[in-house]
């Protein structure tokens, strides 16, 4: 970070801001833009699904049961004559909703706890770390399976459960980064000049911690999408007939030998989406490593 001005009330410029021109000049490359284009397309299709000329994802066409992909049904139909293209697009809504909101919940809570633990240290750190260790002691997937099987699955419940289970990981990342930045000269100078803890945390540490946290959140998003798919495959996500990629894969497993496209198409969509998110996160992580050289 640049040196502080003599006026303690004046905001300073972070290293992130200083490094941004370098990043703007450096091209991200096809390894970023190709997966980013895929993710953008999936998001747009999922958001605008009701506006597209698609059949209802639960509408049955008894004249086209188990129909292979053709001009009428681009992705074919399943054993009940439902349009797989329509079901795949509407099913993306569930995967993206859970995959984005659950990490967002974990990110918000975990970042606050991690920054508090890394900045204040002492008893605050001990209590927070112990609480997170207790959460991590529970087998996460078994907790989700047990709760959804007993209470019944819903989008809000999945977001809450999966979000809470990601808090310890986010807390550890935030705490590790806060421990590093809390010892930097610009933070020590701000504290010596009388800046409050809130000001130091919000204006000095948060901008530097936010970038690695957001990049880590992308990796968590891809994992949550897979977890939601597993729960759907096991019948513990949203109940039928609402489509999800996971229950679409499960629907086709009985006829996998004769009608492989029923399972392979949603599996391929999930694979490409998760792979794209991971590639984007990896590319951005490499860029932050470049930025770290000017901190």
C-alpha positions in Angstrom: 0.0 0.0 0.0 1.2 3.5 -0.6 2.4 5.6 2.3 -0.1 7.3 4.6 -0.7 11.0 4.4 -0.3 13.0 7.6 -4.1 13.4 7.9 -5.3 10.3 9.8 -8.8 10.8 8.3 -7.7 10.5 4.7 -8.3 7.2 3.0 -5.3 5.4 1.6 -4.8 3.5 -1.6 -4.5 -0.2 -1.2 -2.1 -2.4 -3.0 -5.0 -3.9 -4.9 -5.8 -0.6 -6.4 -2.1 0.0 -7.2 -1.9 -3.3 -9.0 -5.2 -3.1 -10.9 -3.7 -1.1 -13.9 -1.2 -4.0 -14.4 -4.0 -6.5 -14.3 -6.1 -4.5 -16.7 -3.3 -4.4 -19.2 -2.6 -8.1 -19.0 -5.0 -10.2 -21.0 -6.8 -13.0 -19.3 -6.6 -15.2 -22.3 -8.8 -17.9 -23.8 -8.5 -20.1 -20.7 -10.6 -17.5 -18.9 -12.9 -16.2 -21.6 -14.1 -19.6 -23.0 -15.3 -20.9 -19.6 -16.6 -17.5 -18.7 -18.7 -17.5 -21.9 -20.1 -20.9 -21.0 -21.0 -19.8 -17.5 -22.6 -16.6 -18.9 -24.6 -18.6 -21.4 -25.8 -21.1 -18.7 -26.8 -18.2 -16.4 -28.7 -16.3 -19.1 -30.6 -19.5 -20.2 -31.5 -20.3 -16.6 -32.7 -16.8 -15.8 -34.7 -16.4 -19.0 -36.0 -19.9 -19.2 -39.7 -18.7 -18.8 -39.2 -16.4 -21.7 -37.8 -18.9 -24.1 -39.9 -21.0 -26.5 -39.5 -24.1 -24.5 -42.0 -26.8 -23.5 -42.8 -27.1 -19.9 -40.2 -29.2 -18.2 -43.0 -31.4 -16.7 -45.1 -31.6 -19.8 -45.4 -35.1 -21.3 -45.6 -36.0 -24.9 -46.8 -39.6 -25.2 -46.1 -39.6 -28.9 -42.4 -39.1 -28.3 -41.5 -41.3 -25.3 -37.8 -42.0 -25.1 -37.1 -40.2 -28.3 -33.5 -39.7 -29.4 -32.4 -36.2 -30.2 -33.9 -34.8 -33.4 -35.1 -31.6 -35.0 -38.2 -31.4 -32.7 -36.4 -32.4 -29.5 -32.8 -31.3 -29.7 -31.8 -33.2 -26.6 -34.4 -35.9 -27.0 -37.0 -36.9 -24.4 -37.0 -39.1 -21.4 -39.0 -42.2 -20.5 -42.1 -40.0 -19.8 -41.8 -38.0 -23.0 -40.5 -34.9 -21.3 -38.2 -32.5 -23.2 -34.7 -33.0 -21.9 -33.5 -29.6 -23.2 -36.2 -27.8 -21.3 -35.6 -29.9 -18.2 -31.8 -29.2 -18.4 -32.3 -25.4 -18.7 -34.8 -25.3 -15.8 -32.7 -27.7 -13.8 -29.8 -25.3 -14.1 -31.7 -22.9 -12.0 -31.6 -25.2 -9.0 -27.9 -26.0 -9.4 -26.9 -22.4 -9.8 -29.2 -21.1 -7.1 -27.8 -23.5 -4.5 -24.3 -23.3 -5.9 -24.2 -19.5 -5.6 -26.2 -18.7 -2.5 -24.7 -21.4 -0.2 -21.1 -20.2 -0.8 -22.3 -16.6 -0.5 -23.7 -17.3 2.9 -20.6 -19.2 4.0 -18.4 -16.4 2.6 -20.2 -13.6 4.4 -20.1 -15.4 7.8 -16.7 -17.0 7.4 -15.0 -13.7 6.3 -16.3 -11.8 9.3 -15.3 -14.5 11.7 -11.9 -15.1 10.1 -11.0 -11.4 10.0 -12.0 -11.0 13.7 -9.9 -14.0 14.7 -6.9 -13.0 12.7 -7.0 -9.3 13.8 -8.0 -9.5 17.5 -6.2 -12.8 18.3 -6.2 -14.0 21.9 -9.5 -15.2 23.3 -11.5 -14.1 20.3 -9.4 -16.2 18.0 -9.5 -19.2 20.4 -13.3 -19.2 20.7 -13.8 -18.8 16.9 -11.3 -21.5 15.9 -12.8 -23.9 18.5 -16.3 -23.3 17.2 -15.2 -23.9 13.6 -13.3 -27.0 14.6 -16.5 -28.3 16.2 -18.5 -27.6 13.0 -15.9 -29.4 11.0 -16.0 -32.4 13.3 -19.4 -33.3 11.9 -19.4 -35.3 8.6 -21.0 -32.6 6.5 -22.6 -34.8 3.8 -24.1 -37.1 6.4 -25.6 -34.1 8.2 -27.2 -32.8 5.0 -28.5 -36.3 4.2 -30.0 -36.8 7.6 -31.6 -33.3 7.8 -33.1 -33.4 4.3 -34.3 -37.0 4.7 -36.1 -36.1 8.0 -37.4 -32.5 7.3 -37.7 -32.7 3.5 -35.6 -30.9 1.0 -36.1 -27.3 -0.2 -33.9 -24.8 -1.9 -33.7 -22.6 1.2 -32.9 -25.6 3.5 -30.1 -26.7 1.1 -28.7 -23.2 0.9 -28.7 -22.9 4.7 -27.2 -26.3 5.4 -24.5 -26.2 2.7 -23.8 -22.5 3.5 -23.2 -23.3 7.2 -20.9 -26.2 6.4 -18.7 -24.0 4.2 -18.2 -21.4 7.0 -15.2 -23.1 8.6 -13.2 -23.3 5.3 -14.0 -19.6 4.6 -13.0 -18.6 8.1 -9.6 -20.3 7.8 -8.8 -18.6 4.5 -9.9 -15.2 5.9 -8.0 -15.7 9.1 -4.8 -16.8 7.3 -4.9 -13.7 5.0 -5.8 -11.4 7.9 -2.8 -12.6 9.9 -0.5 -11.7 7.1 -2.0 -8.2 6.3 -2.4 -7.3 10.0 1.4 -7.2 10.3 1.9 -5.0 7.2 3.2 -1.5 7.6 0.1 0.2 6.3 -2.0 -1.5 9.0 0.5 -0.7 11.8 0.7 2.9 10.6 -3.1 3.2 10.6 -3.3 1.9 14.1 -0.5 4.1 15.3 -2.3 7.2 13.9 -5.4 6.4 15.9 -7.6 4.6 13.4 -10.3 2.6 15.0 -10.5 -1.2 14.7 -13.5 -0.9 12.4 -11.7 1.5 10.1 -8.6 -0.7 9.9 -10.7 -3.8 9.2 -13.0 -2.2 6.7 -10.6 0.1 4.8 -7.2 -1.6 5.1 -7.6 -5.3 5.6 -10.9 -6.1 3.9 -9.9 -4.9 0.4 -6.8 -7.1 0.5 -8.6 -10.1 2.0 -11.6 -9.9 -0.3 -9.9 -10.9 -3.6 -8.5 -14.3 -2.4 -11.7 -15.0 -0.6 -13.8 -14.4 -3.7 -11.5 -16.6 -5.8 -11.7 -19.4 -3.2 -15.5 -19.0 -3.2 -15.5 -19.9 -6.9 -13.9 -23.2 -6.1 -16.5 -23.7 -3.4 -19.3 -23.0 -5.9 -18.2 -25.8 -8.1 -18.1 -28.2 -5.2 -21.6 -27.2 -4.0 -23.0 -27.8 -7.5 -21.6 -31.3 -7.4 -22.9 -31.9 -3.9 -26.4 -30.7 -4.9 -26.2 -33.0 -7.9 -25.3 -35.9 -5.6 -28.2 -35.1 -3.3 -30.6 -34.9 -6.3 -29.3 -38.2 -7.6 -30.1 -39.8 -4.2 -33.6 -38.2 -4.2 -32.8 -35.9 -1.3 -32.9 -32.6 -3.2 -36.1 -31.1 -4.6 -38.7 -33.7 -5.2 -40.0 -34.7 -8.6 -41.3 -33.5 -11.0 -39.1 -30.4 -10.6 -36.0 -31.0 -12.7 -32.5 -30.8 -11.4 -29.4 -32.1 -13.1 -28.9 -34.7 -10.4 -32.3 -36.3 -10.6 -32.2 -36.1 -14.5 -29.0 -38.3 -14.2 -30.8 -40.6 -11.9 -33.8 -40.9 -14.2 -31.6 -42.2 -16.9 -29.6 -44.8 -15.0 -32.2 -47.6 -15.5 -31.9 -47.3 -19.3 -28.3 -46.3 -19.4 -27.4 -49.1 -21.8 -30.2 -48.3 -24.4 -30.8 -44.6 -23.8 -27.5 -43.2 -22.5 -28.3 -39.6 -23.6 -30.9 -39.2 -20.8 -28.1 -39.3 -18.2 -25.2 -38.2 -20.2 -26.6 -34.8 -21.3 -27.3 -33.4 -17.8 -24.0 -35.0 -16.6 -22.1 -33.3 -19.4 -23.8 -30.0 -18.6 -22.8 -30.3 -14.9 -19.3 -31.4 -15.9 -18.7 -28.4 -18.2 -20.2 -25.9 -15.7 -18.0 -27.2 -12.8 -14.9 -27.4 -15.1 -15.5 -23.8 -16.3 -15.9 -22.4 -12.8 -12.7 -24.2 -11.7 -10.8 -22.8 -14.8 -12.0 -19.3 -14.0 -11.0 -19.6 -10.4 -7.6 -21.0 -11.3 -6.9 -18.3 -13.8 -7.9 -15.6 -11.3 -5.8 -17.3 -8.6 -2.8 -17.1 -10.9 -3.4 -13.4 -11.5 -3.6 -12.7 -7.7 -0.2 -14.5 -7.4 1.1 -12.0 -9.9 -0.4 -9.2 -7.9 1.2 -10.5 -4.8 4.6 -9.5 -6.2 3.8 -5.8 -5.8 2.2 -5.9 -2.3 
